[in-house]
Amino acid sequence: MSVIDNVVVAVLYGNADIGSVAHARLDAKRILEDVGLLDVVDEPLGRLTLVQRKRLEIARALGNPTPADASGRKHGGPEC
């Protein structure tokens, strides 16, 4: 699976109203540009350096926003 495909899956999973895979790809490219991975979008995951893999983790998290729990708070915050 390529870097961009990985982020596209996160975008589609985290945004039910995204509309289409084409829109998800556009969002994924924007996110990959933001985290500095635009130059490796078509690379398979096995070719990434450790630093690039960590950036990919951040990109997936940005593509799939954390849902709020029943109290309205985001998960993982200091108040949890």
N, C-alpha and C positions, 0 to 999 in steps of 0.2 A: 504494500500500500504506500502511495506517495505521501509526501508532506501535506500537499493541498487536500488530498482526499481525506486525510485524517482530520483536518480542521473542518472540512465540509460536513463530515458526519457529526461533529460536535455542534456546528451551527444548525443543522437540520434537527438534531435531537433536542436542542435547547430552545428552539424558536418555531413553534407549531404554525405560526402565521407567516413564515418566510416566503411562501408562495411557490417557489420552484428551486430546483437544483442549480439553475443558472444564477439565481439571486444569491443562493448560499455560496456559490463559488466566488461571486463578487465580494461578498462579505469576508470570506476566508482570505482572499488576496489582500484585502485592506488590513485585516488582522495580522497576516504574515508580514506585511510591510511594516506595520507598527512595531513588531517584535524583532525586526531585522532578519527575517528569513525569506525575503522575496527572491533572493538569488538561488534558493534550493527548493523551490516549490515542487519540482518534478522528481526530486531525488527520492529513492526508497529510504525508509526509516533506518535501515541497517548501515547506511553510509553517513549518517549524521555524527558529528562529534558530540561529546557529552554536553558541552555548552549549548549546542544547537538543539539537542533533545530537551534540555531544560526550557529553552525558549519555546519549543513546540508545546510543552506542557502548559506554559502560560497562554499560548495562542488557543489551545483547546479550552482552557478555562474561560477566556474572553469570549469564545464562540458559544459557550454553554453557560449562561448566567445561573448563579446559584439560586434555587427557589427559596422563597421565604417560608418559614414554618408557620404553624397555626397562630402564633403570637404576633406574626408580622416581622419578626427579626430575621436577619440573614444568618445562616449557619456559619459557625466558625469564628464569629466575632468575639471580642474580649468579654462581652456581657454574657456569653454562654456558660 
